[in-house]
Every structure is written in structure tokens, then in C-alpha cells.
Amino acid sequence: MAAAPDTHPEPTDAERARTVLAAADSLSLTTTVGDHRIDCVALHAVDAASRLVLLDPADPHLTEQLAGAPGSGLAAYAEFTDVAPVAVRDRVRARLTLSGRLTTAGPGTLVFRPARAAFSDDDTVRSLDAAALAAAAPDPLTAREPELLGHLDTGHADVLVQLADLYGPDGLTGVERVRPVRIDRKGLVLRLERAAGHDDVRVPFFTEARGPHDVGHRIQELLDPAHIHH
């Protein structure tokens, strides 16, 4: 078993939620009145305050609801699903739901201002307030995560096995394949695939990665014999 890095091993819930927002290219928007749902693909951006700026989806029912909404806006919630970019079983890594108000912000543009957030993974839901979400920054590896995971998955299977063997709680007994399913500045998550299921193990870096260019160095540091204690 390798020595544990002396650092907080994972980003905060607010940071992970903000990262989901930065990476998502689609969302489901549901208005509270009438429970009207709209799927929006490639229609939104996220500003510095974690507000969603949406191109108007040109939905007649939504247009009617907005016209009759009070000055504070139309109560609604936006749902995001974080999916692993590698083709593994059970690809959903996390879900994020924002509750807030939707308003018109000029021709063809809507703004959704979140008041609360619910972030869930591993069947556990945690609540976040809008201030915590707005104060958080997306992970610096977000834009390159699909590329980084794909590179590890297809070109460095031996490295993944070494990491899993060192940092997995039970070694590789019964493991048929090791897959990378998440990476961030603080570490990566490996999936240990078995015939009857799988386990995910978090492998924290000794030093945070400042950007994608740092990932190779951080992984080599984990495999450096000077850091490994049996």
C-alpha cells in the first residue's frame, strides 16, 4: 500500500459542482408552475457568478409562462448530468440540480439565477448555497479531461494497473481491467472492473496539477519508489 499524499484528496462539493457546470453542453430546464420541461443542448453559458445565460429555446409554453411571471422571474430548476467521457459501465459520475429564477434578459436571451444547488454522487445528495457555488472555480483540467482520460485509457493501461495495485484497498484480486473515469487537479479515479461489477478508487496526487501539462509529472510522482511504502 502506498503512502497517502499529505493533502486534501478531493475537490470540494462546490468545486465539483462548478466543474460540472463548466463541462456540461446540455441541461434540462423545468418550470415549477405546470412542471414544464425543456431539454437545452448547446444553448447555455455560465458567467462568473454561476448564472446561466441561455439562448431562448423558442418554446411557446415557456414564452407564455415568462410573460406572466412576476418581476422576480419564473421559478424553475436546471438539471445537469456529469457523464464519464470513457465508455465504461455506469457512466454517470454525478448529478447537479440548480433551483432559482428564470428571467428574460433581452432579445433571444434568458438568464437563470440559482439560489440553491443539490450535488449528488454515490447516491448521496449534498446541498450548496448560491454563494458557495459562485465562489468556487472549475477545475483547471476540465476542458482537457476527455483527452487526458482517453490517453490514459488507450495508451497507458500498464500505468493504470500499477496505480491500482499500489493504491487500491484490496489490490487487483479478481480485477479484469482498470479504467480511468475522472481526473482533476488533486488526483484521479480508477475503476476496477470485475466480471460481476466494479469498484472505484480515488488516487490522490502528492502535488496538485496546475494544468494539463502537469498530469504526467503528477502520475510519475505517485509511482516514484521514494514515495512508496509497503
Residue, then its C-alpha position, 0 to 999 in steps of 0.5 A: m500500500a502506498a503512502a497517502p499524499d499529505t493533502h486534501p484528496e478531493p475537490t470540494d462539493a462546490e468545486r465539483a459542482r462548478t466543474v460540472l457546470a463548466a463541462a456540461d453542453s446540455l441541461s434540462l430546464t423545468t418550470t415549477v408552475g405546470d412542471h414544464r420541461i425543456d431539454c437545452v443542448a448547446l444553448h447555455a453559458v455560465d458567467a462568473a457568478s454561476r448564472l446561466v445565460l441561455l439562448d431562448p429555446a423558442d418554446p411557446h409554453l415557456t414564452e407564455q409562462l415568462a410573460g406572466a411571471p412576476g418581476s422576480g422571474l419564473a421559478a424553475y430548476a436546471e438539471f445537469t448530468d456529469v457523464a464519464p467521457v470513457a465508455v465504461r459501465d455506469r457512466v454517470r459520475a454525478r448529478l447537479t440540480l440548480s433551483g432559482r429564477l428564470t428571467t428574460a434578459g433581452p432579445g433571444t436571451l434568458v438568464f437563470r439565477p440559482a439560489r440553491a444547488a443539490f450535488s449528488d454522487d454515490d447516491t448521496v445528495r449534498s446541498l450548496d448555497a448560491a454563494a458557495l457555488a459562485a465562489a468556487a472555480p472549475d477545475p483547471l483540467t476540465a476542458r482537457e479531461p476527455e483527452l487526458l482520460g482517453h490517453l490514459d485509457t488507450g495508451h497507458a493501461d500498464v500505468l493504470v494497473q500499477l496505480a491500482d495495485l499500489y493504491g487500491p484497498d484490496g489490490l487487483t484480486g479478481v480485477e479484469r481491467v482498470r479504467p480511468v473515469r475522472i481526473d482533476r487537479k488533486g488526483l484521479v479515479l480508477r475503476l476496477e472492473r470485475a466480471a460481476g461489477h466494479d469498484d472505484v478508487r480515488v488516487p490522490f496526487f502528492t502535488e496538485a496539477r496546475g494544468p494539463h501539462d502537469v498530469g504526467h509529472r503528477i502520475q510519475e510522482l505517485l509511482d516514484p519508489a521514494h514515495i512508496h511504502h509497503 
